[in-house]
Amino acid sequence: MDRRINQKDNLPPAFEIHKYDEVANFTAIDWWFAIKMRINLLNTIKEPFFYKEEKTIDKKVFELAFDQLLNNPLESDLYVKFEDDTFIFFDQGRYTIINDDYGLAVNHFPDEMIVPVENLPKFIRDEPRRLNENDFLTIKSPELTHKAECPFVVNISYPDKIILEQFKYFLRKAREEQGFKSIRTIDDYDLLRWVDYKFLAYIDLKLWCFFWGANITNKEFLKILCLNNRYDEDTIRKTIEPLRQELMDGLTYEDGGEDKDGLAKINQLKNLAYKKQENMLGVITHELKSEYPYNMIEPKIQEERKARQLKQQVIDTFMSIRKNQGK
């Protein structure tokens, strides 16, 4: 039976709500690192992995992990020492950089505004590809095309205003045909609301409750998180807790999550964090602040640059072929 927590005195000694004040300065990538680390901790608690194929992680390790987490909730590193200088890390995926499968991008067809996927050249249609999320075109083979993915080609010679107007019309028609309802994805406004909800502190206490078999009522959460004056129990029940479940229980891309639309909350957060590839400098800065060796991340950046160059070469070659065919 769950141990009910009725007052602040029953909370873990290391927990203090003021330690979360600086969450107000979190960027999307800070949120991504913080929540992904907590997902890894939760998953490891649910299914402890074997150490040296002999035994699972001892409960004491998790006690130490929670003590470190609640003492330093803003740190994106979470690890504990386990026997003979062996360290267990709960931050797998923290340094993940989006690794795009660069494919062939088609900028436009000369006399068409938007070309249905079936009209694309066969060698493109037959090849499953996923472009950089910043590209205007996504191409997948017909058998892999999900109803929420609608490939198209844009003639960039048209003025922006016309392209945008046509795209809105195209998008509306495509959704009607597929019976697809648009979903509002996570944006910067959501992150501001998370700060106001004391969302990270809420997640940590729910993790602690899960580990210790404890239970905190929504009424007590309002007091503990100092939300009494702004929210009521329904806010926790209908908004904050469902959001926590969606984020913490969702599979990320690298975990093998079959999220073809990228609409799982956790993947929405990751997409927001890595929305602009030119923000990669910000990622490096974050890693260096955490004393993460630059030489570990630099090869990944160089590899990505080479992939971009190769992609552009393929585009140029394809467009050159089409130009010569038109002569």
C-alpha positions as CSV (number, residue, x, y, z in Angstrom):
1,M,0.0,0.0,0.0
2,D,1.3,3.5,-0.9
3,R,2.7,5.6,1.9
4,R,0.6,8.8,1.9
5,I,2.6,12.0,2.3
6,N,0.4,14.5,4.1
7,Q,2.8,17.3,5.0
8,K,6.2,18.8,4.0
9,D,7.9,17.2,6.9
10,N,7.4,13.8,5.3
11,L,9.3,14.8,2.1
12,P,12.9,13.8,1.5
13,P,15.2,16.1,3.5
14,A,17.1,17.1,0.3
15,F,14.0,18.5,-1.4
16,E,13.7,22.3,-1.3
17,I,11.5,24.1,-3.8
18,H,13.8,27.1,-4.0
19,K,16.5,24.9,-5.6
20,Y,14.3,25.0,-8.7
21,D,14.2,28.8,-9.0
22,E,16.8,28.9,-11.8
23,V,14.5,26.7,-14.0
24,A,13.1,30.0,-15.0
25,N,16.2,30.5,-17.1
26,F,16.0,27.1,-18.8
27,T,16.1,27.0,-22.6
28,A,14.4,24.2,-24.6
29,I,17.7,22.3,-24.7
30,D,18.0,22.5,-20.9
31,W,14.6,21.1,-20.6
32,W,15.4,18.3,-23.0
33,F,18.6,17.3,-21.1
34,A,16.8,17.5,-17.7
35,I,13.8,15.4,-18.7
36,K,15.7,12.9,-20.8
37,M,17.9,12.2,-17.8
38,R,14.9,11.7,-15.6
39,I,13.3,9.3,-18.1
40,N,16.5,7.2,-18.1
41,L,16.4,7.2,-14.3
42,L,12.8,6.1,-14.3
43,N,13.3,3.4,-16.9
44,T,16.3,2.0,-15.0
45,I,14.2,1.9,-11.8
46,K,11.5,0.0,-13.6
47,E,13.9,-2.5,-15.2
48,P,17.3,-2.5,-13.4
49,F,20.0,-3.6,-15.8
50,F,22.5,-6.3,-14.8
51,Y,26.0,-5.3,-13.6
52,K,28.7,-7.7,-14.8
53,E,25.9,-10.2,-15.6
54,E,25.7,-11.2,-12.0
55,K,23.4,-8.9,-10.2
56,T,21.1,-6.0,-10.6
57,I,21.8,-2.5,-9.3
58,D,21.5,-2.4,-5.6
59,K,18.7,-0.2,-4.1
60,K,21.3,1.8,-2.4
61,V,22.5,3.1,-5.7
62,F,19.1,4.6,-6.4
63,E,19.0,6.1,-3.0
64,L,22.2,7.9,-3.7
65,A,21.0,8.9,-7.2
66,F,17.8,10.5,-5.7
67,D,19.9,12.2,-3.0
68,Q,22.1,13.8,-5.7
69,L,19.1,14.6,-7.9
70,L,17.2,16.5,-5.2
71,N,20.3,18.2,-3.9
72,N,21.3,19.5,-7.4
73,P,18.1,19.3,-9.5
74,L,19.4,21.6,-12.2
75,E,22.5,19.5,-13.0
76,S,22.0,17.4,-16.2
77,D,24.7,15.0,-14.9
78,L,23.4,12.2,-12.7
79,Y,25.7,9.4,-11.7
80,V,26.6,7.4,-8.6
81,K,29.7,5.5,-7.7
82,F,29.1,1.8,-7.6
83,E,31.7,-0.6,-6.3
84,D,35.4,-0.4,-7.1
85,D,35.4,3.0,-8.9
86,T,32.6,1.9,-11.3
87,F,30.2,4.7,-12.0
88,I,26.6,4.4,-13.2
89,F,25.3,7.2,-15.3
90,F,21.6,8.0,-15.8
91,D,22.1,10.6,-18.5
92,Q,22.2,8.4,-21.6
93,G,21.2,10.4,-24.6
94,R,22.2,13.7,-23.0
95,Y,24.8,14.5,-25.6
96,T,22.7,13.3,-28.5
97,I,22.9,15.4,-31.6
98,I,20.2,15.0,-34.2
99,N,21.7,12.7,-36.8
100,D,19.7,13.3,-40.0
101,D,19.6,10.8,-42.7
102,Y,20.3,13.1,-45.5
103,G,18.7,12.2,-48.8
104,L,18.0,13.8,-52.1
105,A,16.3,17.1,-52.0
106,V,14.3,18.4,-54.9
107,N,14.0,22.1,-54.8
108,H,11.4,22.6,-57.5
109,F,10.0,21.5,-60.8
110,P,10.0,24.2,-63.5
111,D,6.3,24.5,-64.3
112,E,4.6,23.2,-61.2
113,M,3.8,24.8,-57.9
114,I,3.2,21.5,-56.0
115,V,3.7,18.1,-57.4
116,P,2.0,15.0,-55.9
117,V,4.4,12.3,-54.7
118,E,3.2,9.9,-57.5
119,N,4.5,12.4,-60.1
120,L,8.0,12.4,-58.7
121,P,10.7,10.6,-60.6
122,K,10.5,6.8,-59.9
123,F,14.1,6.7,-58.5
124,I,13.0,9.2,-55.8
125,R,9.7,7.5,-55.0
126,D,11.3,4.1,-54.6
127,E,13.9,5.3,-52.1
128,P,12.8,5.9,-48.5
129,R,14.4,9.1,-47.3
130,R,14.2,11.5,-44.4
131,L,15.6,15.0,-44.9
132,N,16.8,17.6,-42.5
133,E,13.7,18.8,-40.5
134,N,14.5,22.4,-41.8
135,D,14.0,21.4,-45.4
136,F,10.8,22.2,-47.1
137,L,10.4,18.7,-48.5
138,T,10.1,15.3,-47.0
139,I,10.1,12.3,-49.3
140,K,9.3,8.7,-48.3
141,S,8.4,5.7,-50.4
142,P,4.6,5.2,-50.8
143,E,4.5,2.2,-48.6
144,L,6.3,4.1,-45.8
145,T,4.3,7.3,-46.2
146,H,2.2,7.8,-43.0
147,K,-1.1,9.7,-43.3
148,A,0.5,12.6,-41.4
149,E,3.3,12.9,-43.9
150,C,2.5,14.6,-47.1
151,P,5.5,15.0,-49.5
152,F,5.4,17.9,-51.9
153,V,7.7,20.0,-54.1
154,V,7.9,23.8,-54.1
155,N,8.8,26.0,-57.0
156,I,11.1,28.6,-55.3
157,S,10.9,31.0,-58.3
158,Y,7.4,32.1,-57.0
159,P,7.2,35.1,-54.6
160,D,7.1,34.1,-50.9
161,K,3.5,35.5,-50.5
162,I,2.2,33.2,-53.3
163,I,4.1,30.2,-52.0
164,L,2.7,30.7,-48.5
165,E,-0.9,31.2,-49.7
166,Q,-0.7,28.1,-51.9
167,F,0.9,26.1,-49.1
168,K,-1.9,27.0,-46.7
169,Y,-4.5,25.9,-49.3
170,F,-2.5,22.7,-50.0
171,L,-2.2,21.9,-46.3
172,R,-5.9,22.4,-45.7
173,K,-6.8,20.1,-48.6
174,A,-4.3,17.4,-47.6
175,R,-5.6,17.3,-44.1
176,E,-9.2,17.1,-45.3
177,E,-8.4,14.2,-47.6
178,Q,-6.5,12.3,-45.0
179,G,-9.0,13.1,-42.2
180,F,-6.0,14.3,-40.2
181,K,-6.5,16.8,-37.4
182,S,-3.6,19.1,-36.7
183,I,-2.0,19.0,-33.2
184,R,-0.4,22.0,-31.5
185,T,3.2,21.1,-30.7
186,I,5.3,22.2,-27.8
187,D,6.6,25.7,-28.2
188,D,8.4,28.4,-26.1
189,Y,5.1,29.4,-24.5
190,D,4.7,25.9,-23.1
191,L,8.1,26.1,-21.5
192,L,7.0,29.2,-19.7
193,R,4.0,27.4,-18.4
194,W,6.2,24.6,-17.2
195,V,8.1,27.0,-15.1
196,D,5.0,28.4,-13.6
197,Y,3.7,24.9,-12.8
198,K,7.0,24.1,-11.0
199,F,7.0,21.2,-13.4
200,L,10.5,19.9,-12.9
201,A,10.0,19.8,-9.1
202,Y,6.7,18.0,-9.7
203,I,8.5,15.4,-11.9
204,D,11.2,14.8,-9.2
205,L,8.7,14.3,-6.4
206,K,6.7,11.8,-8.6
207,L,9.9,9.9,-9.3
208,W,10.7,9.8,-5.6
209,C,7.1,8.6,-4.8
210,F,7.4,5.9,-7.4
211,F,10.7,4.6,-6.0
212,W,9.6,4.7,-2.3
213,G,6.0,3.6,-2.9
214,A,4.8,6.9,-1.5
215,N,1.8,9.0,-2.6
216,I,1.3,12.8,-2.5
217,T,-2.2,14.1,-3.0
218,N,-2.9,16.9,-5.5
219,K,-3.9,19.1,-2.6
220,E,-0.5,18.6,-0.9
221,F,1.3,19.1,-4.2
222,L,-0.3,22.6,-4.4
223,K,1.2,23.4,-1.0
224,I,4.6,21.8,-1.6
225,L,5.0,23.5,-5.0
226,C,3.6,26.8,-3.7
227,L,0.9,26.8,-6.4
228,N,-2.1,27.5,-4.0
229,N,-2.6,31.1,-5.1
230,R,-2.6,30.3,-8.9
231,Y,-3.9,26.8,-9.5
232,D,-6.3,24.3,-8.1
233,E,-6.3,20.5,-7.9
234,D,-7.9,20.2,-11.3
235,T,-4.9,21.8,-12.8
236,I,-2.7,19.0,-11.5
237,R,-5.2,16.3,-12.4
238,K,-6.2,17.5,-15.8
239,T,-3.0,19.3,-17.1
240,I,0.2,18.8,-15.1
241,E,0.0,15.0,-14.4
242,P,-1.2,14.1,-18.0
243,L,1.7,16.2,-19.3
244,R,4.2,14.4,-17.0
245,Q,2.9,11.0,-18.2
246,E,3.1,11.9,-21.8
247,L,6.7,13.1,-21.5
248,M,8.1,10.5,-19.1
249,D,6.3,7.5,-20.7
250,G,7.0,8.4,-24.3
251,L,9.7,6.7,-26.3
252,T,12.3,9.0,-27.9
253,Y,13.6,8.4,-31.4
254,E,16.8,6.8,-30.3
255,D,14.9,4.5,-27.9
256,G,13.2,3.0,-30.9
257,G,10.0,4.8,-30.5
258,E,7.8,4.4,-33.6
259,D,6.7,8.0,-33.6
260,K,6.4,8.6,-37.4
261,D,4.8,12.0,-37.0
262,G,7.2,13.3,-34.4
263,L,4.1,14.1,-32.3
264,A,5.0,12.3,-29.1
265,K,5.6,15.0,-26.4
266,I,9.1,14.0,-25.7
267,N,10.0,14.1,-29.4
268,Q,8.3,17.5,-29.7
269,L,10.6,18.8,-27.0
270,K,13.6,17.4,-28.7
271,N,12.6,18.9,-32.0
272,L,12.1,22.3,-30.4
273,A,15.5,22.0,-28.7
274,Y,17.3,21.2,-32.0
275,K,15.0,23.2,-34.2
276,K,17.7,25.2,-35.8
277,Q,20.9,23.5,-36.8
278,E,22.7,26.9,-36.7
279,N,22.1,26.8,-32.9
280,M,24.6,24.0,-32.7
281,L,27.0,26.5,-31.1
282,G,24.6,26.8,-28.2
283,V,24.9,23.0,-27.8
284,I,28.6,23.2,-27.7
285,T,28.5,26.0,-25.1
286,H,26.2,23.9,-22.9
287,E,28.5,20.9,-23.1
288,L,31.5,23.0,-22.2
289,K,29.8,24.5,-19.2
290,S,29.3,20.9,-18.0
291,E,33.0,20.1,-18.6
292,Y,32.1,17.8,-21.5
293,P,35.2,17.5,-23.7
294,Y,35.0,19.5,-26.9
295,N,36.9,16.9,-28.8
296,M,34.1,14.4,-28.2
297,I,31.5,16.6,-29.9
298,E,33.6,18.2,-32.7
299,P,33.9,15.0,-34.8
300,K,30.1,14.8,-34.9
301,I,29.8,18.4,-36.0
302,Q,32.4,17.8,-38.8
303,E,30.5,14.7,-39.9
304,E,27.3,16.6,-40.1
305,R,28.9,19.3,-42.2
306,K,30.3,16.8,-44.6
307,A,26.8,15.2,-44.9
308,R,25.4,18.6,-45.7
309,Q,28.0,19.2,-48.4
310,L,27.3,15.8,-49.9
311,K,23.6,16.5,-49.9
312,Q,24.2,19.8,-51.8
313,Q,26.4,18.0,-54.3
314,V,23.6,15.5,-55.1
315,I,21.1,18.3,-55.4
316,D,23.3,20.3,-57.8
317,T,24.0,17.1,-59.9
318,F,20.3,16.3,-60.1
319,M,19.3,19.9,-61.1
320,S,22.1,19.9,-63.7
321,I,20.8,16.7,-65.3
322,R,17.3,18.1,-65.5
323,K,18.6,21.4,-67.0
324,N,20.5,19.5,-69.7
325,Q,17.5,17.3,-70.4
326,G,15.5,20.4,-71.0
327,K,17.8,21.7,-73.7
